[in-house]
């Protein structure tokens, strides 16, 4: 029996609440053949074929390398095989929640101090616009962290939401605060951690491309076992955040 593997990636979206559910209307998906699309390098710019050695000396396990998944998102990956007669196996799937977006904690604290100084005392129209522009230009996760630092240091003078509404007006304050609404409850808890450190890890991985020509349009499938592939080991730098004393409640 020869197998033709497909992978179907469904983007289920970001969940502000832990109990959020999604219907098929919320999903986008792509169906790819591992042999004909991914090994050929023609199927997707976001997914590449990889390989690693299995538990036994002569076994090889193919893998998938995802290069552009959105942070703080939920994905469903479905895999099935089709034999040479077109018979399809039962599908297996896995749900993956991607890691939270990266933040520069030192910069977030600096912005919180800057906004406090702009809000402090008499605020002119120029200072109001500077504070508004600053808070609108940073990413939603950074804004969430800025709010955390602001309240940690200056809440006794009024919390971030109240001061923003008072200094900028309800409309501008709403435009700023609505940007953090789609951050999940889980990532929101991590962004309220007592400290966030940044580091970069070096991760080895293997990319594979098929050596033989992909089948013509008249052949709708090819055998994964019969496909000849050349593989190259690469190194990837992965920036990460390390969270201390996260407030996950």
C-alpha positions in Angstrom: 0.0 0.0 0.0 1.3 3.4 -0.9 0.3 6.6 1.0 -0.3 10.1 0.0 -0.5 12.4 3.0 -2.5 15.6 3.2 -2.4 18.2 5.9 -5.3 20.6 6.4 -4.5 23.7 8.5 -7.5 25.5 10.0 -7.1 28.9 11.6 -9.6 28.9 14.4 -8.9 32.5 15.5 -8.0 34.3 18.7 -10.0 33.7 21.9 -10.5 36.6 24.3 -12.2 34.2 26.7 -11.1 30.7 27.7 -14.5 29.3 26.8 -14.8 30.8 23.4 -15.9 28.4 20.6 -15.7 28.7 16.9 -17.9 27.5 14.0 -16.7 26.7 10.5 -17.6 30.2 9.5 -14.8 31.5 11.7 -12.2 29.2 10.0 -9.9 29.5 7.1 -8.1 26.4 5.8 -5.8 25.0 3.2 -5.5 21.4 2.1 -2.0 20.3 0.9 -0.4 17.1 -0.2 2.8 16.3 1.7 4.5 14.6 -1.2 3.2 16.7 -4.2 2.9 20.1 -2.6 5.2 20.4 0.4 8.1 18.3 -0.7 8.0 20.1 -4.1 8.1 23.5 -2.4 5.2 24.7 -4.5 2.3 24.3 -2.1 2.7 27.0 0.5 5.2 29.7 1.5 4.2 29.2 5.1 4.6 25.4 5.5 7.7 23.4 4.5 8.5 19.7 4.6 11.0 18.5 7.2 12.4 15.2 8.4 13.9 13.7 11.6 15.1 10.2 12.5 12.7 7.9 14.3 13.2 5.6 17.3 14.6 2.8 15.1 17.9 3.0 13.2 16.4 2.8 9.8 13.1 4.7 10.3 12.6 8.2 9.1 9.8 10.5 10.3 8.7 13.4 8.1 7.7 16.5 9.8 6.1 19.9 9.0 7.9 23.2 9.5 5.4 26.1 10.0 7.0 29.5 9.3 4.3 32.1 9.6 1.7 31.1 12.2 0.0 34.0 14.0 0.8 34.4 17.7 -1.9 33.9 20.4 -4.0 31.9 17.9 -5.6 28.5 17.8 -4.9 26.1 14.8 -6.3 22.7 14.0 -4.2 20.4 11.8 -5.8 17.4 10.2 -3.8 14.5 8.6 -5.0 11.6 6.5 -3.5 9.2 4.0 -4.8 7.9 0.6 -3.6 4.7 -0.9 -3.0 3.9 -4.6 -6.6 2.9 -5.0 -7.9 6.2 -3.6 -9.0 4.8 -0.3 -8.8 7.3 2.5 -7.7 6.6 6.0 -9.4 7.9 9.1 -8.3 11.5 9.8 -6.2 12.4 12.9 -5.9 15.9 14.1 -4.2 18.1 16.7 -5.1 21.5 18.1 -2.2 23.9 18.7 -2.3 27.2 20.5 0.6 29.4 19.4 2.7 31.3 21.9 1.9 34.8 23.1 3.2 37.8 21.1 6.6 39.1 22.0 7.0 42.3 24.1 10.0 44.4 25.0 9.4 44.9 28.7 12.0 47.6 29.2 10.5 49.6 26.4 7.0 49.1 27.8 8.0 50.5 31.2 9.7 53.5 29.5 6.5 54.2 27.6 4.4 53.9 30.8 6.7 56.5 32.5 6.5 58.8 29.4 2.7 58.6 29.3 2.5 59.4 33.1 4.7 62.4 32.6 2.5 63.6 29.7 -0.6 63.1 31.8 0.8 64.7 34.9 -0.2 68.2 35.7 -1.6 70.5 33.0 -1.9 68.7 29.7 -1.7 70.8 26.6 -3.2 69.7 23.2 0.3 68.9 22.0 1.0 66.6 25.0 -2.4 64.9 24.6 -1.7 64.2 20.9 1.8 62.9 21.7 0.4 60.5 24.3 -2.4 59.4 21.9 0.1 58.8 19.1 2.5 56.9 21.3 -0.2 54.5 22.6 -1.7 54.0 19.1 1.7 53.2 17.4 2.7 50.4 19.7 1.4 46.8 19.3 -1.6 45.7 21.3 0.5 43.3 23.5 2.9 46.2 24.2 -0.1 48.4 25.0 -1.4 45.8 27.4 2.0 45.7 29.1 2.3 49.5 29.2 -1.1 49.6 31.0 0.2 47.0 33.5 3.3 49.1 34.3 1.3 52.3 34.5 -1.0 50.9 37.1 1.8 49.2 39.0 3.6 52.5 39.5 1.0 55.2 39.3 -2.4 53.8 40.1 -2.6 55.9 43.3 -3.0 58.9 41.0 -5.7 57.2 39.0 -5.6 54.0 36.9 -4.6 54.0 33.3 -8.2 53.8 31.9 -9.5 56.6 34.0 -6.5 58.9 33.3 -6.7 58.2 29.6 -10.4 59.1 29.5 -9.8 62.2 31.6 -6.8 63.4 29.6 -7.7 62.3 26.0 -11.5 62.2 26.2 -13.7 59.1 26.1 -13.5 58.7 22.3 -9.8 58.6 21.9 -9.4 56.5 25.1 -11.9 53.9 23.6 -9.9 53.8 20.4 -6.8 53.0 22.4 -8.3 50.4 24.8 -10.3 48.5 22.2 -7.0 47.4 20.6 -6.3 45.0 23.5 -9.7 43.3 23.5 -8.6 40.4 21.2 -5.7 39.4 23.4 -6.6 36.0 24.9 -7.2 35.5 28.6 -4.1 33.3 28.8 -1.8 35.8 27.2 -3.3 38.6 29.2 -2.4 36.8 32.3 1.2 36.3 31.1 1.4 40.0 30.2 0.5 40.9 33.8 3.6 38.9 35.1 5.9 40.6 37.6 8.7 40.4 35.1 9.2 39.5 31.4 12.6 38.8 30.1 13.6 38.5 26.4 15.9 35.8 25.0 16.8 34.2 21.7 17.1 30.5 21.3 18.8 28.7 18.4 16.7 25.8 17.1 18.0 23.3 14.6 15.6 22.0 12.0 15.7 20.0 8.7 14.2 21.1 5.4 13.5 18.6 2.6 12.8 19.0 -1.1 12.0 16.2 -3.6 14.7 15.4 -6.1 12.5 13.8 -8.7 10.0 15.9 -10.7 6.5 16.3 -9.3 3.8 14.2 -11.0 1.9 15.7 -13.9 -1.6 16.9 -13.7 -2.9 13.5 -14.8 -1.5 11.9 -11.7 -3.4 13.2 -8.7 -1.2 11.5 -6.2 2.3 10.0 -5.7 3.8 7.6 -3.3 5.5 9.1 -0.3 7.7 6.0 0.0 8.9 6.3 -3.6 9.6 10.0 -3.5 13.3 10.8 -3.4 14.1 13.8 -1.2 17.3 15.7 -0.3 17.4 17.3 3.1 19.4 20.2 4.6 19.9 21.0 8.3 19.4 24.6 9.2 19.5 26.8 12.3 16.8 29.2 13.2 16.9 32.0 15.8 13.7 32.1 17.8 13.0 35.1 20.0 11.1 34.3 23.2 9.7 35.8 26.3 10.2 34.3 29.8 7.5 35.2 32.3 8.0 35.5 36.0 5.2 35.0 38.5 2.5 35.1 35.9 -1.0 36.1 37.0 -3.1 33.6 35.1 -6.4 34.0 37.0 
